[in-house]
Amino acid sequence: MFNRGAHLGTRRCPVDQDTLRILLREAVRETVAEVLQTVLELDRTAFLQVHGGRRNGYYPRKLETTFGQVDLKVPRDRESRYYPAFL
């Protein structure tokens, strides 16, 4: 069976803690952006199913999060009735 901790004492990590922290922060920021983008898409779809209407592209929006700024494409509808409440 593989002993997970056995090799840690002899192997050096090529990434220091600061670099690892930066990489993890960036990964979380990208994940937050992807999740928010998906929520926006689903929210507009649900809104259009209830209220009718048609899709009409996107507009850019920057959102400041705990993990840094994320660039979103906010979906819109033709009648300009949809606006995501959480933004």
C-alpha positions as CSV (number, residue, x, y, z in Angstrom):
1,M,0.0,0.0,0.0
2,F,1.2,3.5,-0.8
3,N,2.4,5.5,2.2
4,R,1.5,9.1,1.4
5,G,3.8,10.7,4.0
6,A,6.9,8.6,3.4
7,H,8.4,10.6,0.6
8,L,7.7,14.1,2.0
9,G,10.8,14.3,4.1
10,T,13.2,13.7,1.2
11,R,11.5,15.6,-1.6
12,R,11.7,19.4,-1.9
13,C,8.7,21.4,-3.1
14,P,9.8,23.6,-6.1
15,V,7.2,26.3,-5.2
16,D,7.6,28.5,-2.1
17,Q,4.6,29.4,0.1
18,D,4.1,32.8,-1.3
19,T,3.9,31.5,-4.9
20,L,1.6,28.7,-3.8
21,R,-0.7,31.2,-2.1
22,I,-0.8,33.3,-5.2
23,L,-1.6,30.3,-7.4
24,L,-4.3,29.1,-5.1
25,R,-5.8,32.6,-4.9
26,E,-5.9,32.8,-8.7
27,A,-7.5,29.4,-9.0
28,V,-10.2,30.3,-6.5
29,R,-10.8,33.6,-8.3
30,E,-11.2,31.8,-11.6
31,T,-13.6,29.3,-10.0
32,V,-15.6,32.1,-8.5
33,A,-15.8,33.8,-11.9
34,E,-17.0,30.5,-13.6
35,V,-19.6,29.8,-10.9
36,L,-21.0,33.4,-11.1
37,Q,-21.1,33.2,-14.9
38,T,-23.1,30.0,-14.7
39,V,-25.5,31.4,-12.1
40,L,-26.1,34.4,-14.4
41,E,-26.9,32.2,-17.3
42,L,-29.3,30.0,-15.3
43,D,-30.9,33.1,-13.7
44,R,-31.6,34.7,-17.1
45,T,-33.0,31.4,-18.4
46,A,-35.3,31.0,-15.5
47,F,-36.4,34.7,-15.8
48,L,-37.2,34.3,-19.5
49,Q,-39.2,31.1,-18.8
50,V,-41.4,32.9,-16.3
51,H,-41.7,36.3,-17.9
52,G,-41.2,35.5,-21.5
53,G,-38.9,37.4,-23.8
54,R,-35.8,36.6,-25.7
55,R,-32.1,36.7,-25.1
56,N,-30.1,39.7,-26.3
57,G,-26.4,39.1,-25.8
58,Y,-24.3,40.4,-22.9
59,Y,-22.6,43.4,-21.4
60,P,-19.3,43.4,-19.6
61,R,-19.2,43.9,-15.8
62,K,-16.3,43.9,-13.4
63,L,-17.0,42.6,-9.9
64,E,-14.7,43.0,-6.9
65,T,-14.6,39.8,-4.8
66,T,-12.5,38.7,-1.8
67,F,-10.2,36.9,-4.2
68,G,-9.8,39.8,-6.6
69,Q,-11.6,41.3,-9.5
70,V,-13.6,39.1,-11.9
71,D,-14.7,40.0,-15.4
72,L,-18.3,38.8,-16.1
73,K,-20.5,38.8,-19.2
74,V,-23.9,39.8,-17.8
75,P,-26.7,38.4,-20.0
76,R,-29.5,40.6,-21.0
77,D,-32.9,40.3,-22.7
78,R,-34.5,42.2,-25.6
79,E,-36.9,44.1,-23.5
80,S,-34.3,45.0,-20.9
81,R,-36.4,43.6,-18.0
82,Y,-33.8,41.2,-16.7
83,Y,-31.3,42.3,-14.2
84,P,-29.5,39.9,-11.8
85,A,-30.5,40.8,-8.3
86,F,-27.2,39.6,-6.7
87,L,-25.1,42.2,-8.6
